[in-house]
């Protein structure tokens, strides 16, 4: 995605998808780093011993074999891990996303200024013992802003950040193109990496494979793609989030049954797990686990190929949305842990307003729209990702479309297969998949540009960017980005979200909760996130 928020180049598409939780087990990444030499037997360290130096074991329901490069990763596992390994100048609370001083000594007092000056924390060092300097900060931002280097992070910064200047060894200045207060929260997405390590030839490839050296409270001690990653408290850390666990072992278990089994019963091998299936909540709670959900932008969406007739007709797209019995989907597939979408944004988003077009279950209206569009005898093969909760929702879509006379076939496939077809520009009709841009932040500007923009990946898939309505939409989005008045900005966003709702090119059907489970007898300070992964920077042994 290359307008304001992530235009993801095709080479980085797999990393982009891993963040959503849609991409489960992908092809193995070569384990050529020295950190990988100890072998996967370290997965046996389950923290069952006594004392506060025992290992905390976590289960992550997503793969750890995505890119670990903080400037381009979208992997749920890797992004969560990087928040423990690296620091930004500012980082954000994992729930409120309020920025706090991390490597910098304070948050700028004037978020509306076009220059932000930061002083680095005295005594901050990387995990290899070398000091963190302004050169490291400039090094990372130059990579992000380099027009010849394609990274996911560029989309978060390039529209509003002009340059980053070194003042002296401990001071830097960020120069903005225009006032952009939301940028403070985005600084957590620019993790500061050691120039003396990652400026070497081949180092960025090593970062992709799993090499991670930061200044955060935990250092990576071993990385085994498709198995586990281990961490140890960094004794040289002098920042605001002190490590509470001497060692951590994060297991990647993509399949639901073994993931739940790992945290179940008296002999549970882990203390916390994310991506808990709704059907297992009662079982885990009866066993003494706390299970909590986070509601946000996680959603099931429909994406139409607008170059495949009749999906170029907005009435057809609308009809298929109106036809879906979303209340039944929430009740049966999501076990009540979701709600029908009433906007592209979830209802908790600060910029939320109920859209002018809301797709309640209106099968008669759906039939009328198809008739008005001159469409009859329509057959649809749904190309869907095989994420477990998405698969649970598919029968409701099929039954709803069959009921209005649209013959529907379900084709759930491995996510790699689905998006390989899209990357190869193969023909398709409708895609059903999952998305959650809250991993990167909460502001509506970020969320909307993540999905919409003239050059972004999703718009390439929909083949819609050249449409006159799309061109005007992109202009309105850019105008909202540059609008200095918060109330006016919010109004512009809400108005263009109405356009997105009406067009229904890529649009949520339901927003759902993501569930996290943990053992309250062992852990405290846990908060369930509304996006994949976990954050243990404020957790403690109970």
Buried (B, 14 or more C-beta within 10 A) or exposed (E): BBBBBBBBBBEBBBBBBBBBBBBBBBEEBEBEBEBBEEEBEBBEBBBEEEEEEBBBBBBBBBBBBBBBBBBBBBBBBBBBBBBBBBBBBBBBBBBEBEBBBBBBBEBBEEBEBBEBBBBBBEEBBBBEEBBBBBBBBBBBBEBBBEEEBBBBBBBBBBBBBBEBBBEEEBBBBBEBEEBBBBBBBBBBBBBBBBBBBBBEEEBBEBBBBBBBBBBBBBBBBBBBBBBBBBBBBBEEBBBEBEBBBBBBBBBBBBEBEEBBBBBBEEEBBBBBBBBBBBEBBEBBEEBEBBBBBBBBBBBBBBBBBBEEEBBBBBBBBBBBBBBBBBBBBBEBBBBEBBBBBBBBBBBBBEBBBEBEBEBEBBBEBBBBBBEEBEBEEBEBEBBBBBBBBBBBBBBBBBBBBEBBBBEBEBBBBBBBEBBBBBBEEEEBBBBBBBBBBBBBBBBBBBBBBBBBBBBBBBBBBBBBBEBEBBEEBBEBBBEBBBBEEEEEBBBBBBEBBBBBBBBBBBBBBBBBBBBBBBBEEBBEEBBBBBBBBBBBBBBEBE
